[in-house]
Structures are given as structure tokens and as C-alpha cells.
Amino acid sequence: MGRYLVQRLMQLVPVVVITSFVVFLLLRLVPGDPARLLAGADATEEQITALRKDLGLDAPLPVQYVRWAGDVLTGDLGRSYIKRRTVTELVGNALPATLELTIAAMLLAGLIGVPFGILAGLRPNSPFDLALAGYSSLALGIPNFLLAIIFLLVFSLNLGWFPAGGRIEFLEDPFRAWKHLVLPATVLGITSAAVYSRFVRSAMVEVYSMDYIRTARAKGLAGRTIVLRHALRNALLPLVTVLGIQFGRLLGGTVVVESIFAWPGMGRLALDAIRGRDYVVFQAVILLLVMASVVINLLTDLLYGALDPRIRLGR
Amino acid sequence: MAQVSAPTQPAGGLVRRGDRWSKNPYVEALRRAARKPLGLLSMTVLGALILIALAAPLIVRASPTEQVRGQELQSPSVNHPFGTDELGRDLLARTVYGLRISLIAGVFAAAAGGALGAVLGMLAGYAGGVVDAVIMRVVDGLIAFPTILFGIALVAAFGPGLSNIMLAIVIVQIPVFARIARAVTLGEKNKDYVTAAQSLGAGGGRIIFGHILINALPPLTVQLALTMGFSVLLESSLSFLGIGIRPPNPSLGSILDTSRRFMRDHNYYPLFPGAILTLLILGLNSLADTLNEALNPRSRK
């Protein structure tokens, strides 16, 4: 395991360098001069030149990148010129909200997707299986912002069951916090639930056609034992990888969902930053979200290796 | 949405001899799909949507951008089957022209990104060595970005507008196609027929485009269909967030964004544009499933 870990970490180095360089370049691609933009309309040429020097924009690109990467590595993500606060502070406020939303969405997706997938996989082509296939096609076809609009229209505007947006701290008022969480988490989780159920279903079908299941049947084991002790173990293993991929997707999805439900998280921070041309904040948020999904992918691979000895020994 | 399709095998094996219509695996794929009710339904819907988008000026006489005073927020009627928006514009016209944008973004940008990615992947796989290392490290880096987030970041950098959105879609799609094409190329390049072509004096370009590409096409086609649905989603999401298609040009995403302000009292507003967008993505997704089933012998059971 130790050697595998080192190997995986080494593979991560170019990925981190390239992704961070891409994020860094994005800011430089923006048409116009950030210094001129920040200085305001009535700044003199001297002021702009001074600001450019102050921001380090007069140095060659590779030098700028190394400086920026150095700052990031020492925990300095820069300052928002619009909100007049450090990015670390802004992210510190937004991150718990996004984590709360994504974790709730993942739990919901798992609770719906996995058991439904198992049931459908046990009886392929049954009415339940077909219904689930219909549901998952629909869930994968509806854009999440449209689903959000439908939910808002039905459950908030017409039925009044849930608030239309905003977030309440759980420690403050758990019940109201929960009510605010339901709609955004459901919208975000429903697509993942479809992905999980499809995946678990086909894994179950595949495992059930294997010899060792037939052996277990021939031995006269109870159906429940076969499912729980024999089939599930192998069927659910690859799900770990899917979970990792879905987490990255959820992080991307938060941008849309948070903006609709006025959820004060990272996605909304990024979007506000784009709209306000607050590029330092935007750059930092994108970098953090990308790094988060890189780390999650690494963790799922390691977890997979730990759960399935064949993967670990194979490399 | 699953972005990476399962690695597939060349489609050569599924051609049934003696049946002259099934010589072409792609024709066969569509034929097989049309035999299932759901496949037939989704292909009909997709075909109808494409036809509507192509014939847009013939179908709707109203202009998608013309504002009519006194006609604001009208419920659906004979004159305005989808109703009108807050500026008195015909929502049917806006939806149909928005569908055009969706299809342009989905089909053309996805295809361009796919072609570019495929060429890069085959080049990396065939050349090996430094070329492979450089291309694939960049691809590894780009694939680490959550796709929607990457699209948003790119459009934020390039600025809004259709051509910039399409550019973003192209870039976002390159890594997946490059990986698939490279994997196929690695599997094919040491086979006898490639060695034979090499010994006959065929150059790298000829081997890649004349011999390896044909084997890479089935998995790339499946991925392309998946990608089209995703590209439509990406364009509409960007427009919904207000960083996509610029007003007054219609996009299904931006129509739905605006509808939020009025839907409390005008429930019809998001209904039709939303339904059309969903039908389009559903159609493209089921096309991908169909092709996957037909072109990937392993997934057919």
C-alpha cells in the first residue's frame, strides 16, 4: 500500500501543476487590463502603472505564476477588491454551506439510488426495473436548473411547504435549517441518484450471472444471504469510483443550484465574482474546487485499492 | 451524467452476413433502436426537434426579438401557442430559435471538440514517448476539472456570446475524446495489419486516419452522442446563469432564467421552453444509449 500511495501522489504532481496553471491562465485571458479595471475610470496613467506593478502584472507570465503559486501554498489566496476582505475569509464563510449541501445531496442520492438499484438488479425487466429506468432517464435529461424551477413552483410558491431560498445555520435552528436544505439538496442529488441506481443495477445483474452465485444457490443458501454476503460485496465495490466522480459533478452543480436557492456557498461566491469581475476571488474559488475534486478522486482510488486487493496488487 | 463510456471493442463482429442492410454497423444500430418502442419514440422526437429547428422561419412567423406593446405576459392562445414574455415577445418563436442555438452548440461544438480530442489522442497513442507524455499530462490536468465548472471558468475568461460558448464546449470535450482515442490506438498499433501497412511504406498520418480511426469510431461515436446531450446542457446552464448567450438573442437557458421572475403569476412561462429543452437532452441521451448498445457488443445482452 505504501508504494502504491507514493506512486499515486507522484502522478498527482503534474495534474496539480497543470490545473493550477490553467486556472492562473484563465485570469490572464480576460480581455482588458485588470489594473485599469481595478483603478477605476478616473485613474491617471501613472496610477495604473503603479497598480500594475503593485499587482505584479508587469512581470513575465511564468514569474507571475510562480509568485502566485507560492502565495497560494503559504495560504495567501489574495484579497477581494470588491468585498474588501481576504479570499480566505470569504471562502471560510462559504465552504461550510457548500459542504453541507453536497453531503446532504450525496446522502440522499445514495439512500435512493443504491437500494433501488439493488432491487431493480435482482429482478431485471420487472415493472419496478422498467419504472426505475424511466425515472433515471428523466432525471438525467432534466437540467438541474429546470428541476429547481419546477420544485420552486410546486413546493414553494404553490404548496408553501419549503422556503424559496436562503440558508439557516443548523446550530441556530435545526428545524428551519432542514427546511431550507431540502429543496436544493434534492435538486442536486436527484441526478446522482439516477447514476447510482443505473450503476448498482447493472453491477448486480453482472454479479448475479457469475459462477460463485450459482454455487451459493446450489449450496442451498437463503436468498437474503446470497444478496447481502455474496452479491453486494462485489457489486458495490466499483461504486466507490462512481461516488468520487459524482462528488466532482456535485461541486460543479452547486454553482447553478446555489445561485437559484440563494445558498451562500462556494458556487455562489464564484458566480458573484464572475459577475462583479472580481477575478482574484473567482480564481481562488475555482482552484479550490478543482483541487478538492482532485483530492477526492485520489481518496476514492485509494479506498478502492484498500477494499479490493486485486487493484492494489495489480499495479 | 456519465462522461466516459465503457471501453468498447471494434464493431466489426456484429455485422451479420447475408443481410445486406446490416452491412453498416451504424445503420444497424439505428435499425435496432427503431425496433424498440422507446428507441423509436426518442428517435422520432429528436428528428422532429431537428426538423423544427431547421425549418424555424417557416414554422413561426413572429420574430423572436420583436417586442409588442400591450401583448406582455399573455397566456397561451391561438396566436401565441406558448404565450408571450414580459416584453411582449412570442415565446413560441423564442423557444424555436433558442432550440436552434441549443442544437448548434450541442451538435457542432461537441463534434469539433470530439474531432480535435480524437486526433490528439490518436497522435499521442501512435507517436508514444515525449509527445504522448506531454499530451496526456495536459489531458489528465484538464479532466480533473468538473466539467460545468470548467465551462463556466472558460466563458468567464472569454466573455459571453455563442462563439465563445462553443469554444468553451470544444475545449471541455477534448480530454475525454483524447483518452478514448489513445486507448484504442494503443490497442491497435501493434497488430499485424498495422505492421503490414508500415512495411508497405504507409506513413503515420495514413495509418492513423486510414486504419486506426476506423476502429476508434464506434466508441468515439457513442461518446459523441453523450457529449451532445451534455453540451446542450452546458450551453443552457451558462445562459441560465447569465453568462451565456447575450440578450436579446433567445436561448432556452436564458428564457428559463427570466421565467423565474414571472412564474408565480404566469405558470405557463417556463413550461414549454423547459419541456423542449428536456426532450432534446432526453433524445440525445437515449440516442447515446442506443448507439452504445448497438456498437458495443459487450453491453448487448
Contacts between the chains, C-beta under 8 A, distances in Angstrom:
chain1	res1	chain2	res2	distance
A	14	B	137	4.7
A	14	B	140	6.8
A	14	B	141	6.9
A	15	B	137	7.7
A	15	B	140	5.2
A	15	B	141	5.3
A	15	B	144	5.6
A	17	B	141	7.7
A	18	B	137	6.3
A	18	B	138	6.0
A	18	B	140	7.2
A	18	B	141	2.9
A	18	B	142	7.5
A	19	B	141	4.9
A	19	B	142	7.7
A	19	B	144	5.2
A	19	B	145	6.7
A	21	B	141	7.9
A	22	B	141	6.5
A	22	B	142	6.9
A	22	B	145	7.6
A	23	B	153	7.3
A	26	B	153	5.4
A	26	B	154	7.2
A	26	B	156	7.3
A	26	B	157	4.4
A	27	B	157	7.3
A	29	B	157	4.2
A	29	B	158	6.8
A	30	B	156	7.8
A	30	B	157	5.4
A	31	B	159	6.4
A	137	B	282	6.4
A	137	B	285	6.7
A	137	B	286	6.6
A	138	B	278	7.9
A	138	B	282	7.1
A	140	B	1	5.9
A	140	B	281	7.9
A	140	B	285	5.8
A	141	B	229	7.7
A	141	B	278	5.4
A	141	B	279	7.9
A	141	B	281	4.6
A	141	B	282	3.6
A	141	B	285	5.7
A	142	B	278	5.2
A	142	B	281	7.6
A	143	B	233	5.4
A	143	B	236	5.8
A	143	B	237	6.4
A	143	B	240	7.7
A	143	B	253	7.9
A	143	B	277	6.4
A	143	B	278	7.4
A	143	B	281	6.9
A	145	B	236	7.8
A	145	B	237	6.4
A	145	B	240	4.8
A	145	B	253	7.5
A	145	B	256	6.6
A	145	B	257	7.8
A	146	B	256	6.2
A	146	B	270	7.4
A	146	B	274	4.7
A	146	B	277	6.6
A	146	B	278	6.6
A	149	B	256	6.3
A	149	B	259	7.0
A	149	B	260	6.2
A	149	B	263	7.0
A	149	B	270	5.3
A	149	B	274	6.9
A	150	B	270	7.9
A	150	B	274	7.5
A	152	B	260	7.5
A	152	B	263	7.9
A	153	B	263	5.7
A	153	B	267	6.6
A	153	B	270	7.5
A	157	B	263	7.4
A	157	B	264	5.2
A	191	B	1	7.4
A	195	B	1	7.7
A	195	B	2	6.6
A	245	B	3	7.9
A	248	B	146	4.4
A	249	B	1	7.6
A	249	B	146	6.0
A	249	B	147	7.6
A	249	B	148	7.6
A	251	B	146	5.3
A	251	B	149	6.8
A	252	B	146	3.5
A	252	B	147	6.4
A	252	B	148	3.7
A	252	B	149	4.1
A	252	B	150	8.0
A	252	B	152	8.0
A	253	B	148	6.5
A	255	B	148	6.7
A	255	B	149	6.5
A	255	B	152	6.1
A	255	B	241	7.1
A	256	B	148	7.3
A	256	B	237	5.8
A	256	B	240	7.0
A	256	B	241	6.6
A	259	B	241	6.2
A	260	B	260	7.7
A	270	B	149	7.9
A	270	B	152	7.4
A	271	B	152	7.9
A	271	B	241	6.3
A	274	B	152	7.3
A	274	B	156	4.4
A	274	B	243	6.2
A	275	B	242	7.2
A	275	B	243	7.7
A	282	B	153	7.7
A	282	B	156	6.5
A	286	B	149	6.6
A	286	B	153	5.2
A	289	B	146	6.9
A	289	B	149	5.9
A	290	B	144	6.0
A	290	B	145	5.5
A	290	B	146	7.4
A	290	B	149	7.3
A	293	B	144	6.4
A	293	B	145	7.7
A	293	B	146	5.6
A	294	B	144	4.9
A	297	B	144	7.3
